[in-house]
């Protein structure tokens, strides 16, 4: 499975931020991914949504309109 295919599968996934940092790590499909908040102000517990990616990291946006019950929610523990 190519890396780009795996990264494409993360688009639209959402998770709760573990900190108020602009950078962090999230586990999606068992693999760790570096992420960077590019839209909004991160806060601990804020809902983040993957909107794009580069070869090294995911770009996420703060989207507090999403909930854990969303089909694309990823538990980030």
Backbone as a chain_set.jsonl record, in Angstrom:
{"seq": "XXXXXXXXXXXXXXXXXXXXXXXXXXXXXXXXXXXXXXXXXXXXXXXXXXXXXXXXXXXXXXXXXXXXXXXXXXXXX", "coords": {"N": [[0.858, -1.171, 0.0], [0.693, 2.13, -0.948], [2.262, 5.108, 0.409], [1.012, 7.544, -0.204], [-1.592, 6.776, -0.83], [-2.421, 5.828, 1.664], [-2.275, 8.228, 3.131], [-4.214, 9.71, 1.763], [-6.498, 8.379, 2.626], [-6.824, 9.445, 5.125], [-7.961, 11.947, 4.876], [-10.584, 14.013, 5.888], [-10.956, 12.648, 8.251], [-11.432, 12.887, 11.805], [-10.458, 14.024, 15.086], [-9.921, 14.397, 18.643], [-7.958, 16.977, 20.027], [-5.028, 16.484, 21.907], [-3.606, 18.394, 23.182], [-2.762, 21.938, 23.394], [-1.093, 22.598, 21.351], [0.269, 23.533, 18.123], [1.36, 21.561, 16.619], [1.523, 17.982, 16.454], [1.03, 14.446, 17.163], [-0.909, 11.884, 15.766], [-2.625, 8.789, 15.863], [-3.711, 6.931, 13.235], [-5.506, 4.394, 11.729], [-3.75, 2.665, 12.984], [-1.209, 3.635, 12.466], [1.286, 6.098, 13.237], [0.97, 9.584, 12.705], [2.341, 12.721, 11.943], [0.965, 15.901, 12.628], [-0.21, 19.196, 11.715], [-1.768, 22.139, 12.79], [-3.505, 24.201, 10.681], [-5.579, 25.881, 10.37], [-7.507, 27.806, 12.428], [-7.486, 28.0, 16.064], [-5.743, 25.927, 18.115], [-6.836, 23.992, 20.925], [-6.739, 22.194, 24.007], [-8.633, 19.311, 23.755], [-10.1, 20.23, 21.616], [-11.857, 19.662, 18.543], [-10.33, 18.303, 15.763], [-9.922, 18.281, 12.248], [-8.783, 16.444, 9.493], [-7.577, 17.992, 6.644], [-5.824, 18.12, 4.524], [-2.611, 17.012, 3.201], [0.976, 16.594, 3.273], [4.077, 15.226, 2.1], [5.196, 14.624, 4.501], [3.53, 15.281, 6.669], [0.222, 15.691, 8.164], [-2.317, 18.093, 7.479], [-4.403, 19.925, 9.506], [-7.609, 21.213, 10.549], [-9.278, 23.229, 12.928], [-12.393, 22.174, 13.966], [-15.046, 22.455, 15.589], [-17.637, 21.698, 15.226], [-17.96, 19.094, 14.74], [-18.478, 15.77, 16.092], [-17.809, 13.076, 18.458], [-19.408, 10.988, 17.675], [-19.408, 11.042, 14.957], [-18.917, 9.369, 11.878], [-16.346, 9.436, 10.884], [-14.686, 9.789, 13.052], [-11.731, 9.426, 14.951], [-10.298, 7.745, 17.611], [-8.004, 9.223, 19.647], [-6.169, 8.141, 21.635]], "CA": [[0.0, 0.0, 0.0], [1.554, 3.303, -1.053], [2.104, 6.122, 1.441], [0.037, 8.555, -0.628], [-2.921, 6.175, -0.686], [-2.709, 5.812, 3.098], [-2.517, 9.618, 3.523], [-5.515, 10.087, 1.193], [-7.546, 7.8, 3.456], [-6.984, 10.234, 6.351], [-8.717, 13.173, 4.599], [-11.924, 13.994, 6.455], [-10.961, 12.03, 9.58], [-11.386, 13.888, 12.865], [-10.019, 13.534, 16.388], [-9.774, 15.422, 19.675], [-6.585, 17.381, 20.293], [-4.556, 16.136, 23.241], [-2.917, 19.564, 23.749], [-3.034, 23.199, 22.704], [0.016, 22.83, 20.421], [-0.049, 23.551, 16.694], [1.904, 20.33, 16.04], [1.337, 16.817, 17.299], [1.018, 13.124, 16.534], [-2.171, 11.167, 15.892], [-2.602, 7.428, 15.326], [-4.836, 6.65, 12.347], [-5.326, 3.053, 11.168], [-2.619, 2.035, 13.647], [0.059, 4.278, 12.13], [1.419, 7.461, 13.76], [1.123, 10.658, 11.717], [2.572, 14.079, 12.436], [-0.021, 16.83, 12.087], [-0.036, 20.622, 11.987], [-3.007, 22.915, 12.695], [-3.312, 25.279, 9.71], [-6.761, 26.736, 10.373], [-8.092, 27.85, 13.757], [-6.589, 28.03, 17.218], [-5.899, 24.652, 18.81], [-7.019, 23.961, 22.372], [-6.871, 20.815, 24.471], [-9.995, 18.817, 23.612], [-10.746, 20.751, 20.404], [-12.001, 18.683, 17.482], [-9.493, 18.61, 14.607], [-10.298, 17.539, 11.039], [-7.717, 16.377, 8.484], [-8.053, 18.621, 5.409], [-4.839, 17.954, 3.45], [-1.379, 16.394, 3.666], [2.192, 16.687, 2.464], [4.779, 13.95, 2.183], [5.687, 14.406, 5.859], [2.591, 15.562, 7.746], [-1.175, 15.988, 7.878], [-2.749, 19.447, 7.8], [-5.705, 19.818, 10.144], [-8.363, 22.424, 10.826], [-10.15, 23.143, 14.096], [-13.788, 22.102, 13.546], [-15.78, 22.03, 16.772], [-18.995, 21.296, 14.864], [-17.937, 17.642, 14.634], [-18.642, 15.072, 17.361], [-17.246, 11.731, 18.514], [-20.311, 10.057, 17.012], [-19.182, 11.142, 13.513], [-18.373, 8.13, 11.329], [-14.922, 9.63, 10.614], [-13.966, 10.078, 14.289], [-10.636, 8.531, 15.326], [-9.957, 7.886, 19.03], [-6.579, 9.577, 19.683], [-5.579, 7.868, 22.952]], "C": [[0.908, 1.238, 0.0], [1.254, 4.296, 0.064], [1.063, 7.161, 1.073], [-1.39, 8.027, -0.501], [-3.345, 6.202, 0.784], [-3.024, 7.236, 3.587], [-3.864, 10.088, 2.98], [-6.666, 9.558, 2.037], [-7.781, 8.605, 4.733], [-7.8, 11.507, 6.126], [-10.143, 13.016, 5.134], [-12.017, 13.333, 7.821], [-10.86, 13.127, 10.637], [-11.018, 13.229, 14.187], [-9.928, 14.708, 17.355], [-8.292, 15.702, 19.897], [-6.211, 17.026, 21.724], [-3.873, 17.321, 23.929], [-3.329, 20.818, 22.995], [-1.906, 23.576, 21.744], [-0.465, 22.833, 18.978], [0.46, 22.299, 15.984], [1.668, 19.178, 16.997], [1.384, 15.54, 16.494], [-0.345, 12.498, 16.802], [-1.99, 9.791, 15.276], [-3.873, 7.205, 14.524], [-4.544, 5.328, 11.656], [-4.072, 2.383, 11.723], [-1.268, 2.665, 13.363], [0.121, 5.688, 12.706], [1.644, 8.459, 12.621], [1.399, 11.961, 12.443], [1.481, 14.953, 11.838], [0.317, 18.26, 12.482], [-1.375, 21.32, 11.8], [-2.739, 24.099, 11.776], [-4.498, 26.238, 9.669], [-7.403, 26.663, 11.748], [-7.027, 27.853, 14.835], [-6.796, 26.744, 18.004], [-6.074, 24.855, 20.318], [-7.139, 22.504, 22.771], [-8.339, 20.419, 24.405], [-10.735, 19.35, 22.392], [-10.817, 19.642, 19.354], [-11.188, 19.162, 16.277], [-9.903, 17.709, 13.447], [-9.15, 17.596, 10.041], [-8.259, 16.942, 7.176], [-7.093, 18.442, 4.24], [-3.604, 17.278, 4.033], [-0.227, 16.738, 2.745], [2.886, 15.337, 2.592], [5.218, 13.631, 3.611], [4.665, 14.621, 6.966], [1.171, 15.79, 7.232], [-1.444, 17.444, 8.237], [-4.165, 19.343, 8.338], [-6.293, 21.192, 10.42], [-9.186, 22.201, 12.093], [-11.591, 23.187, 13.595], [-14.613, 21.558, 14.708], [-17.25, 21.731, 16.5], [-19.102, 19.784, 14.705], [-18.034, 17.018, 16.024], [-18.011, 13.69, 17.286], [-18.134, 10.707, 17.805], [-20.184, 10.094, 15.492], [-18.512, 9.86, 13.027], [-16.863, 8.235, 11.086], [-14.102, 9.923, 11.858], [-12.928, 8.996, 14.576], [-10.318, 8.783, 16.8], [-8.444, 8.072, 19.127], [-5.997, 9.345, 21.075], [-4.419, 6.933, 22.848]], "O": [[1.786, 1.368, 0.853], [0.146, 4.33, 0.6], [0.309, 7.616, 1.934], [-2.293, 8.764, -0.106], [-4.48, 6.552, 1.107], [-3.949, 7.421, 4.378], [-4.587, 10.8, 3.677], [-7.7, 10.216, 2.154], [-8.83, 8.464, 5.361], [-8.287, 12.095, 7.092], [-10.816, 12.021, 4.866], [-13.047, 13.44, 8.487], [-10.267, 14.177, 10.39], [-11.236, 12.033, 14.383], [-9.867, 15.865, 16.939], [-7.475, 14.783, 19.949], [-6.994, 17.247, 22.648], [-3.59, 17.26, 25.125], [-4.144, 20.764, 22.074], [-1.775, 24.74, 21.366], [-1.477, 22.215, 18.648], [0.035, 22.007, 14.865], [1.619, 19.372, 18.211], [1.728, 15.538, 15.312], [-0.87, 12.57, 17.913], [-1.282, 9.64, 14.281], [-4.978, 7.279, 15.062], [-3.478, 5.149, 11.068], [-3.407, 1.623, 11.02], [-0.27, 2.268, 13.964], [-0.877, 6.408, 12.673], [2.414, 8.201, 11.696], [0.758, 12.266, 13.449], [1.106, 14.776, 10.679], [1.034, 18.5, 13.453], [-2.044, 21.127, 10.785], [-1.854, 24.91, 12.047], [-4.438, 27.28, 9.016], [-7.801, 25.586, 12.192], [-5.833, 27.728, 14.561], [-7.892, 26.489, 18.504], [-5.517, 25.787, 20.898], [-7.583, 21.671, 21.981], [-9.195, 21.12, 24.943], [-11.88, 18.966, 22.152], [-9.935, 18.785, 19.289], [-11.346, 20.297, 15.828], [-10.193, 16.528, 13.636], [-8.606, 18.667, 9.773], [-9.261, 16.456, 6.65], [-7.493, 18.593, 3.086], [-3.556, 17.001, 5.232], [-0.423, 17.122, 1.592], [2.313, 14.4, 3.147], [5.576, 12.49, 3.905], [4.894, 14.192, 8.098], [0.946, 16.043, 6.049], [-0.868, 17.969, 9.189], [-5.031, 18.742, 7.703], [-5.58, 22.191, 10.51], [-9.726, 21.115, 12.305], [-11.977, 24.117, 12.887], [-14.85, 20.353, 14.803], [-18.026, 21.532, 17.435], [-20.201, 19.249, 14.553], [-17.71, 17.665, 17.02], [-17.713, 13.188, 16.202], [-17.645, 9.661, 17.379], [-20.784, 9.268, 14.804], [-17.631, 9.328, 13.702], [-16.173, 7.216, 11.084], [-12.928, 10.274, 11.742], [-13.21, 7.803, 14.46], [-10.092, 9.928, 17.192], [-7.684, 7.186, 18.738], [-5.394, 10.254, 21.645], [-3.805, 6.596, 23.861]]}, "num_chains": 1, "name": "protein.A"}
